[in-house]
Amino acid sequence: MWLLNRIWVLQSSLSNYFCPQQKLISKVRDGAKAIKKYDTATTPKHRAEQHETVTVEDKAILADTYVRLNPAAIQRQIQALTGVPPQVWTS
C-alpha cells in the first residue's frame, strides 16, 4: 500500500504544478445537444495563486514548492516505482 501512496504523491505534484487543465465554465443543454464552454488551460497552482482568498503565506509556500520540483525527476521516480522502463521518444 505504501507504494501506491508514494506514486499518488508524486503524480499529484506533477499534475498540480506542471500539467495545465481546462476548467468547465458553463454547460447549456439544447435537447440532446450540450454546449460546453471552457476556461483557458492553466495549472491548478496558477489558479490558486490568482484566487483572492489564498493568503500571501500560502502563495509563498506554493512558490517555494514549485522551485524545488523537477518534473523530469518526478517522472523518473514514478517509472522506477512502477517498474516501467523509461522510453526514448524519437520523431
Jmol script that loads the backbone (N, CA, C; Angstrom):
load data "model"
ATOM      1  N   MET A   1       0.820  -1.197   0.000  1.00  0.00           N
ATOM      2  CA  MET A   1       0.000   0.000   0.000  1.00  0.00           C
ATOM      3  C   MET A   1       0.865   1.263   0.000  1.00  0.00           C
ATOM      4  N   TRP A   2       2.047   1.182   0.638  1.00  0.00           N
ATOM      5  CA  TRP A   2       2.915   2.351   0.676  1.00  0.00           C
ATOM      6  C   TRP A   2       3.381   2.744  -0.715  1.00  0.00           C
ATOM      7  N   LEU A   3       3.499   1.749  -1.606  1.00  0.00           N
ATOM      8  CA  LEU A   3       3.955   2.026  -2.963  1.00  0.00           C
ATOM      9  C   LEU A   3       2.943   2.892  -3.708  1.00  0.00           C
ATOM     10  N   LEU A   4       1.666   2.547  -3.619  1.00  0.00           N
ATOM     11  CA  LEU A   4       0.631   3.355  -4.273  1.00  0.00           C
ATOM     12  C   LEU A   4       0.559   4.755  -3.672  1.00  0.00           C
ATOM     13  N   ASN A   5       0.689   4.851  -2.366  1.00  0.00           N
ATOM     14  CA  ASN A   5       0.657   6.169  -1.732  1.00  0.00           C
ATOM     15  C   ASN A   5       1.809   7.041  -2.220  1.00  0.00           C
ATOM     16  N   ARG A   6       2.980   6.467  -2.377  1.00  0.00           N
ATOM     17  CA  ARG A   6       4.145   7.220  -2.869  1.00  0.00           C
ATOM     18  C   ARG A   6       3.927   7.667  -4.317  1.00  0.00           C
ATOM     19  N   ILE A   7       3.386   6.762  -5.135  1.00  0.00           N
ATOM     20  CA  ILE A   7       3.109   7.115  -6.538  1.00  0.00           C
ATOM     21  C   ILE A   7       2.067   8.224  -6.603  1.00  0.00           C
ATOM     22  N   TRP A   8       1.024   8.154  -5.783  1.00  0.00           N
ATOM     23  CA  TRP A   8      -0.025   9.180  -5.794  1.00  0.00           C
ATOM     24  C   TRP A   8       0.514  10.546  -5.392  1.00  0.00           C
ATOM     25  N   VAL A   9       1.417  10.572  -4.422  1.00  0.00           N
ATOM     26  CA  VAL A   9       2.010  11.849  -4.006  1.00  0.00           C
ATOM     27  C   VAL A   9       2.826  12.450  -5.152  1.00  0.00           C
ATOM     28  N   LEU A  10       3.621  11.624  -5.812  1.00  0.00           N
ATOM     29  CA  LEU A  10       4.431  12.114  -6.938  1.00  0.00           C
ATOM     30  C   LEU A  10       3.542  12.572  -8.092  1.00  0.00           C
ATOM     31  N   GLN A  11       2.514  11.786  -8.413  1.00  0.00           N
ATOM     32  CA  GLN A  11       1.609  12.137  -9.510  1.00  0.00           C
ATOM     33  C   GLN A  11       0.849  13.420  -9.193  1.00  0.00           C
ATOM     34  N   SER A  12       0.483  13.598  -7.945  1.00  0.00           N
ATOM     35  CA  SER A  12      -0.210  14.813  -7.528  1.00  0.00           C
ATOM     36  C   SER A  12       0.674  16.039  -7.731  1.00  0.00           C
ATOM     37  N   SER A  13       1.936  15.935  -7.350  1.00  0.00           N
ATOM     38  CA  SER A  13       2.861  17.052  -7.556  1.00  0.00           C
ATOM     39  C   SER A  13       3.024  17.359  -9.035  1.00  0.00           C
ATOM     40  N   LEU A  14       3.122  16.323  -9.834  1.00  0.00           N
ATOM     41  CA  LEU A  14       3.295  16.502 -11.276  1.00  0.00           C
ATOM     42  C   LEU A  14       2.082  17.176 -11.903  1.00  0.00           C
ATOM     43  N   SER A  15       0.891  16.706 -11.573  1.00  0.00           N
ATOM     44  CA  SER A  15      -0.313  17.240 -12.218  1.00  0.00           C
ATOM     45  C   SER A  15      -0.700  18.612 -11.668  1.00  0.00           C
ATOM     46  N   ASN A  16      -0.491  18.877 -10.384  1.00  0.00           N
ATOM     47  CA  ASN A  16      -0.903  20.154  -9.809  1.00  0.00           C
ATOM     48  C   ASN A  16       0.041  21.300 -10.135  1.00  0.00           C
ATOM     49  N   TYR A  17       1.295  20.999 -10.413  1.00  0.00           N
ATOM     50  CA  TYR A  17       2.259  22.067 -10.656  1.00  0.00           C
ATOM     51  C   TYR A  17       2.664  22.221 -12.121  1.00  0.00           C
ATOM     52  N   PHE A  18       2.521  21.163 -12.937  1.00  0.00           N
ATOM     53  CA  PHE A  18       3.084  21.233 -14.281  1.00  0.00           C
ATOM     54  C   PHE A  18       2.113  20.912 -15.418  1.00  0.00           C
ATOM     55  N   CYS A  19       0.957  20.341 -15.141  1.00  0.00           N
ATOM     56  CA  CYS A  19       0.024  19.943 -16.204  1.00  0.00           C
ATOM     57  C   CYS A  19      -1.149  20.910 -16.270  1.00  0.00           C
ATOM     58  N   PRO A  20      -1.212  21.732 -17.318  1.00  0.00           N
ATOM     59  CA  PRO A  20      -2.346  22.637 -17.448  1.00  0.00           C
ATOM     60  C   PRO A  20      -3.639  21.859 -17.695  1.00  0.00           C
ATOM     61  N   GLN A  21      -4.721  22.360 -17.095  1.00  0.00           N
ATOM     62  CA  GLN A  21      -6.013  21.702 -17.219  1.00  0.00           C
ATOM     63  C   GLN A  21      -7.066  22.737 -17.564  1.00  0.00           C
ATOM     64  N   GLN A  22      -8.011  22.335 -18.404  1.00  0.00           N
ATOM     65  CA  GLN A  22      -9.119  23.216 -18.727  1.00  0.00           C
ATOM     66  C   GLN A  22     -10.223  23.009 -17.707  1.00  0.00           C
ATOM     67  N   LYS A  23     -10.858  24.105 -17.301  1.00  0.00           N
ATOM     68  CA  LYS A  23     -11.932  24.038 -16.335  1.00  0.00           C
ATOM     69  C   LYS A  23     -13.240  24.409 -17.017  1.00  0.00           C
ATOM     70  N   LEU A  24     -14.282  23.628 -16.760  1.00  0.00           N
ATOM     71  CA  LEU A  24     -15.592  23.876 -17.351  1.00  0.00           C
ATOM     72  C   LEU A  24     -16.204  25.124 -16.732  1.00  0.00           C
ATOM     73  N   ILE A  25     -16.577  26.096 -17.570  1.00  0.00           N
ATOM     74  CA  ILE A  25     -17.191  27.332 -17.091  1.00  0.00           C
ATOM     75  C   ILE A  25     -18.704  27.218 -17.107  1.00  0.00           C
ATOM     76  N   SER A  26     -19.236  26.738 -18.224  1.00  0.00           N
ATOM     77  CA  SER A  26     -20.688  26.614 -18.318  1.00  0.00           C
ATOM     78  C   SER A  26     -21.061  25.460 -19.239  1.00  0.00           C
ATOM     79  N   LYS A  27     -22.261  24.954 -19.006  1.00  0.00           N
ATOM     80  CA  LYS A  27     -22.787  23.861 -19.826  1.00  0.00           C
ATOM     81  C   LYS A  27     -24.265  24.144 -20.059  1.00  0.00           C
ATOM     82  N   VAL A  28     -24.642  24.286 -21.334  1.00  0.00           N
ATOM     83  CA  VAL A  28     -26.020  24.591 -21.694  1.00  0.00           C
ATOM     84  C   VAL A  28     -26.558  23.446 -22.541  1.00  0.00           C
ATOM     85  N   ARG A  29     -27.720  22.943 -22.158  1.00  0.00           N
ATOM     86  CA  ARG A  29     -28.342  21.857 -22.923  1.00  0.00           C
ATOM     87  C   ARG A  29     -29.397  22.416 -23.862  1.00  0.00           C
ATOM     88  N   ASP A  30     -29.371  21.912 -25.086  1.00  0.00           N
ATOM     89  CA  ASP A  30     -30.390  22.231 -26.073  1.00  0.00           C
ATOM     90  C   ASP A  30     -30.913  20.891 -26.582  1.00  0.00           C
ATOM     91  N   GLY A  31     -31.893  20.325 -25.879  1.00  0.00           N
ATOM     92  CA  GLY A  31     -32.360  18.981 -26.212  1.00  0.00           C
ATOM     93  C   GLY A  31     -31.299  17.966 -25.828  1.00  0.00           C
ATOM     94  N   ALA A  32     -30.851  17.189 -26.802  1.00  0.00           N
ATOM     95  CA  ALA A  32     -29.818  16.190 -26.548  1.00  0.00           C
ATOM     96  C   ALA A  32     -28.409  16.764 -26.712  1.00  0.00           C
ATOM     97  N   LYS A  33     -28.326  17.963 -27.274  1.00  0.00           N
ATOM     98  CA  LYS A  33     -27.023  18.580 -27.522  1.00  0.00           C
ATOM     99  C   LYS A  33     -26.588  19.403 -26.308  1.00  0.00           C
ATOM    100  N   ALA A  34     -25.348  19.257 -25.912  1.00  0.00           N
ATOM    101  CA  ALA A  34     -24.797  20.027 -24.804  1.00  0.00           C
ATOM    102  C   ALA A  34     -23.676  20.916 -25.333  1.00  0.00           C
ATOM    103  N   ILE A  35     -23.763  22.196 -25.023  1.00  0.00           N
ATOM    104  CA  ILE A  35     -22.739  23.158 -25.427  1.00  0.00           C
ATOM    105  C   ILE A  35     -21.932  23.507 -24.179  1.00  0.00           C
ATOM    106  N   LYS A  36     -20.635  23.216 -24.230  1.00  0.00           N
ATOM    107  CA  LYS A  36     -19.766  23.443 -23.084  1.00  0.00           C
ATOM    108  C   LYS A  36     -18.776  24.558 -23.405  1.00  0.00           C
ATOM    109  N   LYS A  37     -18.533  25.411 -22.412  1.00  0.00           N
ATOM    110  CA  LYS A  37     -17.537  26.467 -22.549  1.00  0.00           C
ATOM    111  C   LYS A  37     -16.472  26.239 -21.479  1.00  0.00           C
ATOM    112  N   TYR A  38     -15.208  26.320 -21.913  1.00  0.00           N
ATOM    113  CA  TYR A  38     -14.085  26.049 -21.023  1.00  0.00           C
ATOM    114  C   TYR A  38     -13.236  27.289 -20.837  1.00  0.00           C
ATOM    115  N   ASP A  39     -12.600  27.377 -19.673  1.00  0.00           N
ATOM    116  CA  ASP A  39     -11.626  28.416 -19.372  1.00  0.00           C
ATOM    117  C   ASP A  39     -10.321  28.056 -20.077  1.00  0.00           C
ATOM    118  N   THR A  40      -9.395  28.989 -20.157  1.00  0.00           N
ATOM    119  CA  THR A  40      -8.094  28.674 -20.747  1.00  0.00           C
ATOM    120  C   THR A  40      -7.355  27.690 -19.843  1.00  0.00           C
ATOM    121  N   ALA A  41      -6.545  26.866 -20.434  1.00  0.00           N
ATOM    122  CA  ALA A  41      -5.833  25.841 -19.678  1.00  0.00           C
ATOM    123  C   ALA A  41      -4.720  26.457 -18.849  1.00  0.00           C
ATOM    124  N   THR A  42      -4.783  26.262 -17.546  1.00  0.00           N
ATOM    125  CA  THR A  42      -3.727  26.676 -16.626  1.00  0.00           C
ATOM    126  C   THR A  42      -3.557  25.586 -15.575  1.00  0.00           C
ATOM    127  N   THR A  43      -2.458  25.650 -14.861  1.00  0.00           N
ATOM    128  CA  THR A  43      -2.213  24.654 -13.822  1.00  0.00           C
ATOM    129  C   THR A  43      -3.026  25.002 -12.573  1.00  0.00           C
ATOM    130  N   PRO A  44      -3.366  23.998 -11.764  1.00  0.00           N
ATOM    131  CA  PRO A  44      -4.053  24.287 -10.507  1.00  0.00           C
ATOM    132  C   PRO A  44      -3.248  25.225  -9.595  1.00  0.00           C
ATOM    133  N   LYS A  45      -1.922  25.128  -9.659  1.00  0.00           N
ATOM    134  CA  LYS A  45      -1.073  26.047  -8.879  1.00  0.00           C
ATOM    135  C   LYS A  45      -1.308  27.492  -9.310  1.00  0.00           C
ATOM    136  N   HIS A  46      -1.364  27.719 -10.608  1.00  0.00           N
ATOM    137  CA  HIS A  46      -1.561  29.070 -11.128  1.00  0.00           C
ATOM    138  C   HIS A  46      -2.953  29.585 -10.756  1.00  0.00           C
ATOM    139  N   ARG A  47      -3.964  28.712 -10.817  1.00  0.00           N
ATOM    140  CA  ARG A  47      -5.315  29.121 -10.418  1.00  0.00           C
ATOM    141  C   ARG A  47      -5.350  29.504  -8.947  1.00  0.00           C
ATOM    142  N   ALA A  48      -4.660  28.727  -8.114  1.00  0.00           N
ATOM    143  CA  ALA A  48      -4.638  29.022  -6.679  1.00  0.00           C
ATOM    144  C   ALA A  48      -3.944  30.352  -6.414  1.00  0.00           C
ATOM    145  N   GLU A  49      -2.862  30.626  -7.131  1.00  0.00           N
ATOM    146  CA  GLU A  49      -2.153  31.889  -6.932  1.00  0.00           C
ATOM    147  C   GLU A  49      -3.007  33.086  -7.345  1.00  0.00           C
ATOM    148  N   GLN A  50      -3.881  32.904  -8.330  1.00  0.00           N
ATOM    149  CA  GLN A  50      -4.712  34.011  -8.802  1.00  0.00           C
ATOM    150  C   GLN A  50      -5.962  34.225  -7.949  1.00  0.00           C
ATOM    151  N   HIS A  51      -6.324  33.240  -7.129  1.00  0.00           N
ATOM    152  CA  HIS A  51      -7.545  33.342  -6.336  1.00  0.00           C
ATOM    153  C   HIS A  51      -7.360  34.341  -5.199  1.00  0.00           C
ATOM    154  N   GLU A  52      -8.394  35.161  -4.960  1.00  0.00           N
ATOM    155  CA  GLU A  52      -8.257  36.242  -3.984  1.00  0.00           C
ATOM    156  C   GLU A  52      -8.281  35.760  -2.535  1.00  0.00           C
ATOM    157  N   THR A  53      -8.798  34.569  -2.253  1.00  0.00           N
ATOM    158  CA  THR A  53      -8.874  34.110  -0.859  1.00  0.00           C
ATOM    159  C   THR A  53      -7.604  33.392  -0.397  1.00  0.00           C
ATOM    160  N   VAL A  54      -6.671  33.130  -1.300  1.00  0.00           N
ATOM    161  CA  VAL A  54      -5.422  32.475  -0.923  1.00  0.00           C
ATOM    162  C   VAL A  54      -4.503  33.507  -0.280  1.00  0.00           C
ATOM    163  N   THR A  55      -4.000  33.180   0.899  1.00  0.00           N
ATOM    164  CA  THR A  55      -3.165  34.128   1.648  1.00  0.00           C
ATOM    165  C   THR A  55      -1.772  34.246   1.031  1.00  0.00           C
ATOM    166  N   VAL A  56      -1.066  35.281   1.430  1.00  0.00           N
ATOM    167  CA  VAL A  56       0.292  35.516   0.943  1.00  0.00           C
ATOM    168  C   VAL A  56       1.215  34.389   1.396  1.00  0.00           C
ATOM    169  N   GLU A  57       1.004  33.892   2.616  1.00  0.00           N
ATOM    170  CA  GLU A  57       1.830  32.794   3.128  1.00  0.00           C
ATOM    171  C   GLU A  57       1.648  31.536   2.294  1.00  0.00           C
ATOM    172  N   ASP A  58       0.384  31.245   1.940  1.00  0.00           N
ATOM    173  CA  ASP A  58       0.119  30.065   1.112  1.00  0.00           C
ATOM    174  C   ASP A  58       0.718  30.216  -0.283  1.00  0.00           C
ATOM    175  N   LYS A  59       0.664  31.426  -0.824  1.00  0.00           N
ATOM    176  CA  LYS A  59       1.281  31.669  -2.131  1.00  0.00           C
ATOM    177  C   LYS A  59       2.794  31.492  -2.062  1.00  0.00           C
ATOM    178  N   ALA A  60       3.388  31.893  -0.950  1.00  0.00           N
ATOM    179  CA  ALA A  60       4.832  31.716  -0.773  1.00  0.00           C
ATOM    180  C   ALA A  60       5.178  30.228  -0.671  1.00  0.00           C
ATOM    181  N   ILE A  61       4.333  29.454   0.001  1.00  0.00           N
ATOM    182  CA  ILE A  61       4.551  28.007   0.105  1.00  0.00           C
ATOM    183  C   ILE A  61       4.457  27.359  -1.267  1.00  0.00           C
ATOM    184  N   LEU A  62       3.454  27.769  -2.055  1.00  0.00           N
ATOM    185  CA  LEU A  62       3.310  27.235  -3.419  1.00  0.00           C
ATOM    186  C   LEU A  62       4.535  27.566  -4.267  1.00  0.00           C
ATOM    187  N   ALA A  63       4.998  28.798  -4.192  1.00  0.00           N
ATOM    188  CA  ALA A  63       6.155  29.220  -4.985  1.00  0.00           C
ATOM    189  C   ALA A  63       7.415  28.473  -4.555  1.00  0.00           C
ATOM    190  N   ASP A  64       7.590  28.284  -3.244  1.00  0.00           N
ATOM    191  CA  ASP A  64       8.768  27.578  -2.737  1.00  0.00           C
ATOM    192  C   ASP A  64       8.743  26.111  -3.170  1.00  0.00           C
ATOM    193  N   THR A  65       7.583  25.499  -3.103  1.00  0.00           N
ATOM    194  CA  THR A  65       7.454  24.102  -3.528  1.00  0.00           C
ATOM    195  C   THR A  65       7.718  23.964  -5.019  1.00  0.00           C
ATOM    196  N   TYR A  66       7.207  24.902  -5.804  1.00  0.00           N
ATOM    197  CA  TYR A  66       7.379  24.862  -7.258  1.00  0.00           C
ATOM    198  C   TYR A  66       8.854  24.936  -7.650  1.00  0.00           C
ATOM    199  N   VAL A  67       9.613  25.770  -6.962  1.00  0.00           N
ATOM    200  CA  VAL A  67      11.036  25.936  -7.270  1.00  0.00           C
ATOM    201  C   VAL A  67      11.800  24.642  -7.004  1.00  0.00           C
ATOM    202  N   ARG A  68      11.399  23.891  -5.980  1.00  0.00           N
ATOM    203  CA  ARG A  68      12.114  22.678  -5.607  1.00  0.00           C
ATOM    204  C   ARG A  68      11.741  21.460  -6.450  1.00  0.00           C
ATOM    205  N   LEU A  69      10.676  21.533  -7.247  1.00  0.00           N
ATOM    206  CA  LEU A  69      10.227  20.375  -8.027  1.00  0.00           C
ATOM    207  C   LEU A  69      10.915  20.320  -9.385  1.00  0.00           C
ATOM    208  N   ASN A  70      11.186  19.108  -9.835  1.00  0.00           N
ATOM    209  CA  ASN A  70      11.756  18.864 -11.153  1.00  0.00           C
ATOM    210  C   ASN A  70      10.855  17.844 -11.847  1.00  0.00           C
ATOM    211  N   PRO A  71      10.102  18.254 -12.864  1.00  0.00           N
ATOM    212  CA  PRO A  71       9.141  17.335 -13.475  1.00  0.00           C
ATOM    213  C   PRO A  71       9.786  16.097 -14.091  1.00  0.00           C
ATOM    214  N   ALA A  72      10.964  16.229 -14.657  1.00  0.00           N
ATOM    215  CA  ALA A  72      11.629  15.060 -15.240  1.00  0.00           C
ATOM    216  C   ALA A  72      12.033  14.067 -14.156  1.00  0.00           C
ATOM    217  N   ALA A  73      12.527  14.579 -13.038  1.00  0.00           N
ATOM    218  CA  ALA A  73      12.920  13.702 -11.931  1.00  0.00           C
ATOM    219  C   ALA A  73      11.704  13.020 -11.324  1.00  0.00           C
ATOM    220  N   ILE A  74      10.603  13.736 -11.223  1.00  0.00           N
ATOM    221  CA  ILE A  74       9.371  13.131 -10.689  1.00  0.00           C
ATOM    222  C   ILE A  74       8.910  12.002 -11.598  1.00  0.00           C
ATOM    223  N   GLN A  75       8.936  12.248 -12.900  1.00  0.00           N
ATOM    224  CA  GLN A  75       8.519  11.212 -13.856  1.00  0.00           C
ATOM    225  C   GLN A  75       9.430   9.987 -13.762  1.00  0.00           C
ATOM    226  N   ARG A  76      10.720  10.200 -13.608  1.00  0.00           N
ATOM    227  CA  ARG A  76      11.655   9.073 -13.461  1.00  0.00           C
ATOM    228  C   ARG A  76      11.380   8.295 -12.180  1.00  0.00           C
ATOM    229  N   GLN A  77      11.047   9.000 -11.097  1.00  0.00           N
ATOM    230  CA  GLN A  77      10.725   8.323  -9.842  1.00  0.00           C
ATOM    231  C   GLN A  77       9.463   7.478  -9.974  1.00  0.00           C
ATOM    232  N   ILE A  78       8.462   8.001 -10.660  1.00  0.00           N
ATOM    233  CA  ILE A  78       7.224   7.241 -10.879  1.00  0.00           C
ATOM    234  C   ILE A  78       7.520   5.999 -11.708  1.00  0.00           C
ATOM    235  N   GLN A  79       8.312   6.141 -12.760  1.00  0.00           N
ATOM    236  CA  GLN A  79       8.655   4.996 -13.601  1.00  0.00           C
ATOM    237  C   GLN A  79       9.454   3.961 -12.823  1.00  0.00           C
ATOM    238  N   ALA A  80      10.342   4.412 -11.937  1.00  0.00           N
ATOM    239  CA  ALA A  80      11.126   3.481 -11.134  1.00  0.00           C
ATOM    240  C   ALA A  80      10.235   2.719 -10.149  1.00  0.00           C
ATOM    241  N   LEU A  81       9.260   3.406  -9.568  1.00  0.00           N
ATOM    242  CA  LEU A  81       8.371   2.754  -8.613  1.00  0.00           C
ATOM    243  C   LEU A  81       7.420   1.776  -9.286  1.00  0.00           C
ATOM    244  N   THR A  82       7.007   2.079 -10.511  1.00  0.00           N
ATOM    245  CA  THR A  82       6.073   1.191 -11.202  1.00  0.00           C
ATOM    246  C   THR A  82       6.789   0.081 -11.950  1.00  0.00           C
ATOM    247  N   GLY A  83       8.089   0.186 -12.100  1.00  0.00           N
ATOM    248  CA  GLY A  83       8.835  -0.847 -12.812  1.00  0.00           C
ATOM    249  C   GLY A  83       8.764  -0.713 -14.317  1.00  0.00           C
ATOM    250  N   VAL A  84       8.295   0.429 -14.800  1.00  0.00           N
ATOM    251  CA  VAL A  84       8.202   0.661 -16.246  1.00  0.00           C
ATOM    252  C   VAL A  84       9.524   1.256 -16.709  1.00  0.00           C
ATOM    253  N   PRO A  85      10.182   0.645 -17.680  1.00  0.00           N
ATOM    254  CA  PRO A  85      11.445   1.225 -18.164  1.00  0.00           C
ATOM    255  C   PRO A  85      11.173   2.524 -18.916  1.00  0.00           C
ATOM    256  N   PRO A  86      12.064   3.499 -18.772  1.00  0.00           N
ATOM    257  CA  PRO A  86      11.864   4.760 -19.486  1.00  0.00           C
ATOM    258  C   PRO A  86      11.951   4.557 -20.994  1.00  0.00           C
ATOM    259  N   GLN A  87      11.095   5.287 -21.698  1.00  0.00           N
ATOM    260  CA  GLN A  87      11.070   5.170 -23.158  1.00  0.00           C
ATOM    261  C   GLN A  87      11.726   6.403 -23.767  1.00  0.00           C
ATOM    262  N   VAL A  88      12.442   6.161 -24.846  1.00  0.00           N
ATOM    263  CA  VAL A  88      13.060   7.261 -25.575  1.00  0.00           C
ATOM    264  C   VAL A  88      12.187   7.528 -26.795  1.00  0.00           C
ATOM    265  N   TRP A  89      11.660   8.738 -26.858  1.00  0.00           N
ATOM    266  CA  TRP A  89      10.792   9.106 -27.968  1.00  0.00           C
ATOM    267  C   TRP A  89      11.623   9.793 -29.046  1.00  0.00           C
ATOM    268  N   THR A  90      11.496   9.308 -30.251  1.00  0.00           N
ATOM    269  CA  THR A  90      12.163   9.943 -31.378  1.00  0.00           C
ATOM    270  C   THR A  90      11.109  10.306 -32.398  1.00  0.00           C
ATOM    271  N   SER A  91      11.305  11.423 -33.034  1.00  0.00           N
ATOM    272  CA  SER A  91      10.318  11.819 -34.049  1.00  0.00           C
ATOM    273  C   SER A  91      10.932  11.892 -35.413  1.00  0.00           C
TER     274      SER A  91
END
end "model"
wireframe off; spacefill off
backbone 0.3
color backbone group
